[in-house]
Amino acid sequence: AKGPAGSFSLVNHPADKYLFISAGSGITPMMSMTTYLYDAGRDPDIVFVNCAKRPSEIIFRERLEHSASRINGIALKWVVEEADPYKPWTGYLGTFNQLMLGLMAQDYLEREVFCCGPEPFMQAVREVLVGLGYDMDRYHQESFHAPTLEAEDVPDDVVPDEDSKAVIAFTASGITANCTQTDTVLAAARTAGLVIPSGCSMGICGTCKVRKTEGQVHMVHNGGITDDDIEEGYILACCSNPIGQVTIDA
């Protein structure tokens, strides 16, 4: 048996404000760090986000709610995929996304972020933060699934670069648009004089769904497209950034 070890700790990254984001048993290190600040006897500034299948599966829920009721500065945000039968649920329902983050912590850009959970979950969190312009040097993660990543070993996700050029070919219209990677497909189309139907422009309504036939895009949406659509090559033009050369059937 050995004592606690590792670098995934707020002790190594002190800050005035924290944002803890976890899923399932990934709540464990977040619980430890929150307890540490609670036991220190001062009011911390923590937005504590945990995602679970249903409310009854939220680990440490009662203990965390007890701590949050006794001091200021622990804001608990539960996200579940579905409610428990015969039990009303008034918290967040669905999967963690940009809209939820904006409601949970409007000052997220000012917070040190710690994330723990399955790799697909952490990738989704990283995409949300990158899409919102968060400084990823202040993002720290730890996975509880093998192979274990070091706390600072964050994968190199595709991140649109404002200095990198992109080209979008709209085959049905015969229009080619030159833009940068930080331009959305919808914005590039409008600049080129092509009208793609759109609604919310936030990745919610799905009105701007178009089919990508070639190339790569970076898409961070808020539920306006299904996994089946994505597998068939569809993207939401309003929240997709072209990476290099892309061909769109529009």
C-alpha positions as CSV (number, residue, x, y, z in Angstrom):
1,A,0.0,0.0,0.0
2,K,1.2,3.5,-0.8
3,G,0.1,7.0,0.1
4,P,-1.7,9.4,-2.2
5,A,0.3,10.4,-5.2
6,G,0.0,12.1,-8.6
7,S,-0.1,15.7,-9.9
8,F,-3.9,16.0,-10.5
9,S,-4.4,18.4,-7.7
10,L,-5.4,22.0,-7.1
11,V,-2.3,22.3,-4.9
12,N,-0.2,22.3,-8.0
13,H,-2.5,24.8,-9.7
14,P,-3.7,27.3,-7.2
15,A,-6.4,29.7,-8.3
16,D,-9.1,32.0,-6.9
17,K,-11.9,30.2,-8.8
18,Y,-12.3,26.5,-9.8
19,L,-14.5,24.6,-12.2
20,F,-14.7,20.9,-11.5
21,I,-16.3,18.8,-14.3
22,S,-16.7,15.1,-13.9
23,A,-18.7,12.1,-14.9
24,G,-19.5,8.9,-13.0
25,S,-16.7,7.9,-10.6
26,G,-14.6,10.7,-12.0
27,I,-16.2,12.7,-9.2
28,T,-13.8,11.1,-6.7
29,P,-10.8,13.5,-7.1
30,M,-13.2,16.4,-7.3
31,M,-14.7,15.4,-4.0
32,S,-11.3,15.2,-2.5
33,M,-10.3,18.7,-3.6
34,T,-13.6,20.1,-2.5
35,T,-13.3,18.5,0.9
36,Y,-9.8,19.9,1.2
37,L,-11.0,23.4,0.6
38,Y,-14.0,22.9,2.9
39,D,-11.8,21.6,5.7
40,A,-9.6,24.6,5.3
41,G,-12.3,26.7,7.0
42,R,-12.7,29.4,4.4
43,D,-15.3,29.9,1.7
44,P,-14.0,28.6,-1.6
45,D,-15.3,29.5,-5.1
46,I,-16.1,26.2,-6.8
47,V,-18.6,25.4,-9.5
48,F,-18.9,21.6,-9.2
49,V,-20.4,19.8,-12.2
50,N,-21.1,16.1,-12.2
51,C,-22.8,14.1,-15.0
52,A,-24.5,10.8,-14.3
53,K,-27.0,8.4,-15.9
54,R,-29.7,9.3,-13.4
55,P,-30.0,11.2,-10.1
56,S,-29.8,8.0,-7.9
57,E,-26.4,7.3,-9.5
58,I,-24.7,10.5,-8.4
59,I,-21.9,9.5,-6.1
60,F,-21.3,11.6,-2.9
61,R,-24.4,13.6,-3.7
62,E,-25.7,13.8,-0.1
63,R,-22.3,14.5,1.4
64,L,-21.6,17.3,-1.1
65,E,-25.0,18.9,-0.7
66,H,-24.4,18.8,3.1
67,S,-21.1,20.6,2.6
68,A,-22.6,23.2,0.2
69,S,-25.4,23.9,2.7
70,R,-22.9,24.9,5.5
71,I,-20.6,27.3,3.6
72,N,-20.8,29.7,0.7
73,G,-18.9,29.1,-2.5
74,I,-19.7,25.5,-3.5
75,A,-22.2,25.6,-6.4
76,L,-23.4,22.1,-7.3
77,K,-24.6,21.4,-10.8
78,W,-25.9,17.9,-11.5
79,V,-26.5,16.7,-15.1
80,V,-28.4,13.5,-15.7
81,E,-29.4,11.7,-18.9
82,E,-32.8,10.7,-17.4
83,A,-34.8,11.1,-14.3
84,D,-35.5,8.3,-11.8
85,P,-38.9,6.7,-12.1
86,Y,-41.6,8.4,-10.0
87,K,-39.2,11.0,-8.7
88,P,-39.4,14.6,-10.1
89,W,-36.1,16.1,-11.3
90,T,-35.5,19.8,-11.6
91,G,-31.8,19.8,-12.5
92,Y,-30.1,19.7,-15.8
93,L,-31.3,16.9,-18.2
94,G,-29.3,15.7,-21.2
95,T,-25.6,15.8,-22.0
96,F,-23.1,18.5,-20.9
97,N,-22.8,21.2,-23.6
98,Q,-21.9,24.8,-24.2
99,L,-25.3,26.1,-23.2
100,M,-25.2,24.3,-19.9
101,L,-21.8,25.6,-19.1
102,G,-22.9,29.2,-19.8
103,L,-25.8,28.8,-17.4
104,M,-23.7,27.0,-14.7
105,A,-20.7,29.4,-14.7
106,Q,-20.9,32.6,-16.7
107,D,-17.4,33.4,-15.6
108,Y,-15.9,30.1,-16.8
109,L,-13.1,31.9,-18.6
110,E,-11.8,33.0,-15.3
111,R,-11.8,29.6,-13.7
112,E,-9.2,26.8,-13.4
113,V,-10.7,23.7,-14.9
114,F,-10.2,20.2,-13.6
115,C,-11.9,17.4,-15.5
116,C,-12.1,13.6,-14.8
117,G,-14.1,10.9,-16.5
118,P,-14.2,8.5,-19.4
119,E,-12.1,9.7,-22.4
120,P,-15.1,10.3,-24.7
121,F,-16.6,12.5,-22.0
122,M,-13.4,14.5,-21.4
123,Q,-13.0,14.9,-25.2
124,A,-16.5,16.4,-25.3
125,V,-15.6,18.8,-22.5
126,R,-12.4,19.9,-24.2
127,E,-14.3,20.6,-27.4
128,V,-16.8,22.6,-25.5
129,L,-14.1,24.7,-23.9
130,V,-12.1,25.1,-27.1
131,G,-15.2,26.2,-28.9
132,L,-15.8,28.9,-26.3
133,G,-12.3,30.2,-26.5
134,Y,-11.1,28.9,-23.1
135,D,-7.3,29.1,-22.4
136,M,-6.5,25.3,-22.4
137,D,-3.3,25.9,-20.5
138,R,-5.6,26.2,-17.5
139,Y,-7.3,22.9,-18.2
140,H,-6.2,19.7,-16.3
141,Q,-7.6,16.2,-16.7
142,E,-7.2,12.7,-15.4
143,S,-8.8,9.5,-16.7
144,F,-9.9,6.6,-14.6
145,H,-9.9,4.3,-17.6
146,A,-6.9,2.4,-18.9
147,P,-4.6,3.4,-20.4
148,T,-4.2,6.1,-17.7
149,L,-3.1,9.5,-18.9
150,E,-0.9,11.7,-16.8
151,A,-2.7,14.7,-15.4
152,E,-1.0,17.0,-17.8
153,D,-1.0,14.7,-20.8
154,V,-3.9,16.2,-22.6
155,P,-4.4,14.9,-26.2
156,D,-3.8,17.3,-29.1
157,D,-7.4,17.9,-30.2
158,V,-8.1,19.6,-33.5
159,V,-8.3,23.3,-32.8
160,P,-9.2,25.9,-35.5
161,D,-6.4,28.3,-36.1
162,E,-7.2,31.9,-37.2
163,D,-4.0,32.1,-39.1
164,S,-4.6,29.0,-41.1
165,K,-6.4,29.2,-44.4
166,A,-9.3,26.9,-45.5
167,V,-11.2,26.3,-48.7
168,I,-14.8,25.2,-48.9
169,A,-16.2,23.8,-52.2
170,F,-20.0,23.9,-52.4
171,T,-20.6,21.4,-55.1
172,A,-24.4,21.8,-55.7
173,S,-24.0,25.6,-56.1
174,G,-20.6,25.5,-57.9
175,I,-19.2,28.0,-55.4
176,T,-15.8,27.9,-53.8
177,A,-15.2,30.0,-50.6
178,N,-11.8,30.9,-49.2
179,C,-11.8,31.5,-45.5
180,T,-9.9,30.8,-42.3
181,Q,-10.3,27.8,-40.0
182,T,-12.0,30.0,-37.4
183,D,-14.8,30.9,-39.8
184,T,-17.8,28.7,-39.7
185,V,-19.1,27.0,-42.8
186,L,-22.3,29.1,-42.6
187,A,-20.4,32.3,-42.3
188,A,-18.2,31.4,-45.3
189,A,-21.2,30.5,-47.4
190,R,-22.9,33.8,-46.6
191,T,-19.8,35.7,-47.5
192,A,-19.7,33.9,-50.8
193,G,-23.3,34.8,-51.5
194,L,-24.7,31.3,-50.8
195,V,-27.8,31.0,-48.7
196,I,-27.9,28.0,-46.4
197,P,-31.1,27.8,-44.3
198,S,-30.4,28.6,-40.7
199,G,-32.1,29.3,-37.4
200,C,-30.6,29.6,-34.0
201,S,-26.9,29.7,-35.2
202,M,-26.0,27.9,-31.9
203,G,-26.1,24.3,-32.9
204,I,-29.6,23.7,-31.4
205,C,-32.3,23.7,-34.0
206,G,-30.6,21.7,-36.8
207,T,-31.9,23.9,-39.6
208,C,-28.4,24.4,-41.1
209,K,-27.6,20.7,-41.5
210,V,-25.7,20.0,-44.7
211,R,-23.8,17.0,-45.9
212,K,-20.0,17.0,-46.0
213,T,-18.6,14.7,-48.7
214,E,-14.8,15.4,-48.3
215,G,-12.5,16.9,-45.7
216,Q,-12.5,17.6,-42.0
217,V,-14.4,20.1,-39.8
218,H,-14.3,20.9,-36.1
219,M,-17.9,20.8,-34.9
220,V,-19.1,21.7,-31.4
221,H,-22.9,21.5,-31.3
222,N,-25.7,21.7,-28.7
223,G,-27.8,18.8,-29.7
224,G,-29.1,19.9,-33.1
225,I,-27.7,16.8,-34.9
226,T,-27.9,13.1,-34.2
227,D,-25.0,10.6,-34.0
228,D,-26.5,8.8,-37.0
229,D,-26.5,12.0,-39.0
230,I,-22.8,12.6,-38.2
231,E,-22.0,9.0,-39.2
232,E,-23.6,9.7,-42.6
233,G,-21.5,12.8,-43.1
234,Y,-23.8,15.6,-42.0
235,I,-22.7,18.6,-40.1
236,L,-24.2,21.8,-38.8
237,A,-22.9,24.7,-40.8
238,C,-23.4,27.2,-38.0
239,C,-20.9,25.5,-35.6
240,S,-18.5,23.7,-37.9
241,N,-15.1,25.1,-38.7
242,P,-13.3,23.9,-41.9
243,I,-9.9,22.3,-41.4
244,G,-8.0,22.6,-44.7
245,Q,-10.0,21.8,-47.8
246,V,-13.7,20.7,-47.4
247,T,-16.4,19.8,-49.8
248,I,-20.1,20.4,-49.0
249,D,-23.1,19.2,-50.9
250,A,-24.9,22.5,-50.9
